[in-house]
Amino acid sequence: MYLKKISLINFKNYPEAELEFSSHVNCLTGNNGEGKTNVLDAIHYLSFCKSFFNPIDSQNILHEAPFFLIQGVFDNNNEEEEVYCGLKRNQRKIFKRNKKEYARLAEHIGLYPLVMVSPADSELITEGSESRRKFIDSVIAQFDREYLENLISYNKVLSHRNALLKQIADSGRFDKDALEIWDMQLVDYGKRIHTKRSDFIKSFIPIFQKYYELISGGREKVGIEYNSHLNENEFSIVLANTLNRDRAMQYTTVGIHKDDLEFTIDTHSLKKYASQGQQKSFLIALKLAQFDFIKSIKKVTPILLLDDIYDKLDDLRVKQLMELVSSDNFGQLFITDTHPTRLSDLFKSAEVDYKVFKIVNGTTRLESPKLESTKVS
């Protein structure tokens, strides 16, 4: 599976653009702020129905334009498939596959698996637990539709329970029966999600550690620990034990919506003790492990997007990373870089198929395609 071409109208800084891609390596070069990353974000839309960077769709419309359109053509086992995303200001987003509109966007997730590596991934280390939960959810949701449905249902029930807790506080009347109804549903969905997350992390850690060792040359040992209230006790007991606190706070203080991942390097906190290069290597290893995990489960090679991979990596780690992602284990690859020839020189020496696109202020130009017939098997 790979993306053959993409068309943009009024998307971010692109009034109009159309790019036809190599099935293997695609390099987007240009100065900062010209629109390289915006192309990657448009590709992300085609897979996840949303931006990687900005959750507010209307803010991705070109300034003062009335709408944006993103259209992509995928090759899926030699069959062409069209994906359409359109948004008019003050209207709902329209998403279609092969001209058929989705009733629910969740139906699309996982059909075109994709992994994005970006400097914005630093939030996984520096920000709160929500970022790390989103990472877990984004991996599992691409291969497990039931997990995604349970997660959506859990969040709806959580919202209702929190509203009831606030109502109880405002009215001064404790509605035990109503609370038990929401508790039963929260426990049911929460236990399913916790089981899936636990199983995923156990399988994921060895893959992640393998990739970190390949990128770093085995210079450090890294780890991930899954922290959850449900690790210690049954969810129903945890909820019962914190009822008074929940009533005082007027929201649900325990549950899988508070789960977190603890990242370590040589048994110490990654956030406190790792260098910028080590943290970047950690994040890239996370994403490559995500790639490998999805590929093994779905039997489909995801598209890999690498945004500004030279940022904070030394030459040795970049070289090891590029050798890794240009191997036959990886499929279609998109990479951005500010250096005009660095990527083309690298892939030319590796003798792989590639195209280089020059990006200047929302315009694109094909710089140096390499013929598919030269591909090394």
C-alpha positions in Angstrom: 0.0 0.0 0.0 1.3 3.4 -0.9 0.2 7.0 -1.7 0.4 7.6 -5.5 -0.5 11.3 -5.5 -2.1 14.1 -3.4 -4.0 17.2 -4.4 -4.4 20.3 -2.1 -6.6 23.3 -2.4 -6.5 26.1 0.2 -4.8 23.8 2.8 -2.6 25.7 5.2 -0.2 27.7 3.0 -1.1 25.9 -0.3 -3.6 27.7 -2.6 -3.2 24.7 -4.9 -0.8 21.9 -5.3 -0.5 18.4 -6.8 2.3 16.0 -6.2 2.9 12.5 -7.6 5.1 10.4 -5.4 7.6 7.6 -5.6 6.4 4.3 -4.1 9.6 4.2 -2.0 11.4 7.5 -0.9 10.1 11.1 -1.2 12.2 14.0 0.0 10.7 17.4 0.7 13.4 20.1 0.9 13.2 23.9 1.5 13.7 26.5 4.1 11.8 26.6 7.4 8.3 27.9 7.0 7.9 27.1 3.3 5.4 24.3 3.7 7.3 21.0 3.9 5.6 19.8 7.0 2.2 20.9 5.7 2.5 18.3 3.0 3.1 15.6 5.6 0.2 16.9 7.6 -2.1 16.6 4.6 -1.0 12.9 4.2 -1.7 12.4 7.9 -5.3 13.7 7.3 -5.8 11.0 4.6 -5.0 8.3 7.2 -6.4 9.7 10.5 -9.1 12.2 9.3 -7.4 14.9 11.2 -4.2 17.0 11.5 -1.2 15.8 13.4 -0.6 19.3 14.7 -3.8 21.2 15.0 -7.1 19.6 16.2 -9.2 22.6 15.1 -9.9 21.8 11.4 -11.0 25.3 10.4 -7.6 26.7 11.4 -6.0 24.6 8.6 -7.9 26.5 5.9 -5.7 29.0 4.0 -6.1 32.5 5.3 -9.5 34.0 4.2 -10.3 31.1 1.9 -13.8 29.6 2.3 -12.8 25.9 2.4 -9.9 23.4 2.0 -9.7 20.1 0.1 -7.3 17.2 0.4 -7.6 14.4 -2.1 -5.3 11.4 -2.3 -5.0 8.3 -4.5 -3.6 5.2 -2.9 -2.4 2.0 -4.5 -3.7 -0.9 -2.5 -2.7 -4.2 -3.9 -2.6 -2.7 -7.4 -6.1 -1.3 -6.9 -6.6 2.5 -6.9 -8.5 4.0 -4.0 -9.5 7.6 -3.6 -9.7 9.4 -0.3 -11.4 12.9 0.0 -11.4 15.3 2.9 -13.2 18.6 2.6 -14.1 21.4 5.0 -16.1 24.6 4.5 -16.0 27.2 7.2 -18.7 26.8 9.8 -19.8 23.4 8.3 -18.9 19.8 9.3 -16.0 18.0 7.7 -16.8 15.7 4.8 -14.7 12.5 4.5 -15.1 10.0 1.6 -13.5 6.8 0.4 -14.1 5.9 -3.2 -16.8 8.7 -3.4 -18.7 7.2 -0.5 -19.1 9.4 2.6 -18.5 7.9 6.0 -21.2 8.0 8.6 -18.6 7.9 11.3 -14.9 8.8 10.9 -13.9 6.0 13.2 -14.7 3.6 10.3 -11.8 5.0 8.3 -9.1 4.6 11.0 -6.6 1.8 10.3 -7.4 1.4 6.6 -4.3 3.3 5.5 -1.8 2.8 8.4 0.7 5.6 8.9 3.4 6.6 11.4 4.5 10.2 11.9 7.9 11.2 13.4 8.1 14.9 14.2 9.9 17.3 16.5 6.4 17.8 18.1 6.9 14.2 19.5 8.9 15.8 22.3 5.6 16.4 24.0 5.6 12.7 24.8 8.5 13.4 27.2 7.9 17.0 28.3 4.1 17.2 28.6 1.6 15.5 30.8 0.2 12.0 30.7 -2.5 12.8 28.1 0.1 12.9 25.3 1.4 9.4 26.2 -2.1 8.0 26.4 -2.8 9.4 23.0 0.3 7.6 21.7 -0.9 4.2 23.1 -4.4 4.8 21.7 -3.1 5.9 18.2 -1.2 2.6 17.9 -3.8 0.2 19.1 -6.7 2.0 17.2 -5.0 1.4 13.9 -5.3 -2.4 14.2 -8.1 -2.9 16.7 -11.5 -1.4 15.9 -13.2 -2.8 19.0 -10.6 -0.9 21.2 -11.4 2.4 19.5 -15.1 1.8 20.0 -14.6 1.0 23.7 -12.4 4.1 24.1 -15.1 6.3 22.5 -17.8 4.7 24.8 -15.6 5.1 27.9 -15.1 8.8 27.3 -18.8 9.3 26.8 -19.6 7.5 30.0 -16.9 9.4 31.8 -18.4 12.7 30.6 -21.8 11.7 32.0 -20.4 10.6 35.3 -18.5 13.9 35.7 -21.7 15.8 34.9 -23.6 13.8 37.5 -20.9 14.5 40.2 -21.2 18.2 39.5 -25.0 18.0 39.7 -24.7 16.2 43.0 -22.4 18.9 44.3 -24.6 21.8 43.1 -27.9 20.2 44.4 -26.6 18.7 47.6 -28.6 15.5 46.8 -26.6 12.3 46.4 -28.1 10.0 43.6 -26.6 6.6 44.4 -28.6 4.7 41.8 -27.7 7.0 38.9 -24.0 7.0 39.9 -24.0 3.2 40.0 -25.3 3.0 36.5 -22.4 5.1 35.2 -19.9 3.2 37.4 -20.9 -0.2 36.0 -20.4 1.0 32.4 -17.2 2.8 33.2 -15.8 -0.3 34.9 -16.8 -2.5 31.9 -15.2 -0.3 29.3 -12.3 0.5 31.5 -11.3 -3.1 32.2 -11.4 -3.9 28.4 -9.2 -0.9 27.6 -6.7 -1.7 30.4 -6.3 -5.3 29.3 -5.6 -4.2 25.7 -3.1 -1.6 26.8 -1.3 -4.0 29.1 -1.0 -6.7 26.5 0.1 -4.1 23.9 2.9 -2.6 26.2 4.2 -6.1 27.0 4.6 -6.9 23.3 5.8 -3.5 22.3 8.7 -3.0 24.7 11.1 -5.6 23.2 10.5 -4.1 19.7 11.1 -0.6 20.9 14.3 -1.6 22.7 15.6 -3.3 19.6 15.1 -0.1 17.5 16.7 2.1 20.2 19.8 -0.2 20.2 20.0 0.0 16.4 19.8 3.8 16.4 22.1 4.4 19.4 24.6 1.6 18.7 23.7 0.0 22.0 25.2 2.8 24.1 22.3 2.9 26.6 19.5 0.8 28.0 16.0 2.2 27.8 12.7 1.1 29.3 8.9 1.8 29.4 6.6 1.2 32.4 2.8 1.2 32.1 1.3 2.9 35.2 -2.5 2.5 35.8 -4.8 2.6 38.8 -6.1 -0.7 37.5 -2.7 -2.4 38.0 -3.2 -2.3 41.7 -6.8 -3.3 42.2 -10.2 -4.0 40.5 -11.6 -0.9 38.9 -14.9 -1.1 40.9 -12.9 -1.1 44.1 -10.8 1.8 43.0 -13.9 3.8 42.2 -15.5 3.0 45.5 -12.4 4.0 47.5 -12.2 7.4 45.8 -15.9 8.3 45.8 -15.6 10.9 48.5 -12.7 12.6 46.7 -14.6 12.4 43.4 -17.5 14.2 45.0 -15.3 16.8 46.5 -13.4 17.4 43.2 -16.7 17.1 41.1 -15.0 14.8 38.6 -13.7 11.2 38.3 -10.1 11.2 39.7 -9.2 7.6 38.9 -9.5 5.3 35.9 -7.8 4.5 32.6 -8.1 8.2 31.6 -5.3 8.7 34.1 -3.0 6.0 32.8 0.6 7.0 32.0 3.9 5.7 30.6 7.2 6.1 32.5 10.2 6.4 30.2 13.7 5.5 31.5 17.3 5.5 30.3 19.7 3.3 32.3 17.0 3.0 34.9 16.8 6.8 35.4 14.1 9.3 34.3 14.4 10.0 30.6 13.1 13.5 31.0 15.6 14.4 33.8 18.7 12.6 32.8 18.8 12.1 29.0 20.5 14.4 26.5 18.5 15.9 23.7 20.1 13.4 21.3 19.1 10.5 23.6 15.6 11.8 23.9 15.3 12.2 20.1 16.6 8.7 19.6 14.1 7.4 22.2 11.2 9.1 20.4 12.3 7.8 17.0 12.6 4.3 18.4 9.1 4.6 19.8 7.7 5.5 16.4 9.7 2.8 14.5 8.5 0.2 17.0 5.0 1.5 16.3 5.6 1.0 12.6 6.9 -2.5 13.1 4.1 -3.5 15.5 1.3 -2.3 13.1 2.9 -4.0 10.2 3.1 -7.3 12.0 -0.5 -7.2 13.1 -2.2 -5.8 10.0 0.2 -7.5 7.4 0.3 -4.1 5.7 3.4 -1.8 5.6 2.5 1.6 7.0 3.5 4.9 5.3 6.4 6.5 7.3 6.6 10.3 7.7 9.9 11.7 9.0 9.8 15.4 9.7 13.1 17.2 10.4 15.0 14.1 11.5 18.3 15.9 11.5 17.2 18.0 14.4 19.2 17.1 17.6 20.7 13.9 16.2 24.4 13.4 15.7 25.7 12.2 12.3 26.2 8.6 13.5 22.6 8.3 14.7 21.3 9.9 11.5 23.3 7.5 9.4 22.1 4.5 11.3 18.5 5.7 11.1 18.7 6.3 7.3 20.2 2.8 6.7 17.4 1.4 8.7 14.4 3.1 7.0 15.8 2.7 3.5 15.9 -1.1 3.9 13.3 -3.4 2.4 11.5 -3.7 5.7 10.1 -0.2 5.2 7.7 0.8 2.4 6.8 4.3 1.3 8.8 7.0 3.1 8.4 10.8 3.3 11.3 12.9 4.7 11.7 16.7 5.1 15.0 18.5 5.3 16.2 22.1 5.0 19.4 21.1 3.2 18.8 21.0 -0.6 21.1 18.0 -1.5 21.8 16.1 1.8 18.9 13.7 1.4 19.3 13.1 -2.4 23.1 12.4 -1.9 22.3 10.0 0.9 19.7 8.0 -1.1 21.7 8.2 -4.3 24.6 6.4 -2.5 22.1 3.9 -1.1 20.8 3.1 -4.6 17.1 3.3 -3.7 14.2 4.9 -5.7 13.5 8.4 -4.6 12.0 11.8 -5.6 13.1 15.2 -4.3 10.5 18.0 -4.2 11.6 21.6 -3.7 9.1 23.5 -1.5 9.0 27.3 -1.7 6.2 29.3 -0.1 3.4 26.8 -0.8 4.6 25.8 -4.2 6.2 22.5 -5.2 8.7 21.5 -7.8 10.1 18.1 -8.6 13.9 18.4 -8.5 15.4 15.0 -9.0 13.4 11.8 -9.6 15.3 8.5 -9.8 13.9 5.9 -12.2 12.0 3.0 -10.7 13.9 0.5 -12.9 17.1 1.2 -10.8 15.6 -0.2 -7.6 17.8 -2.6 -5.7 15.9 -5.7 -4.6 
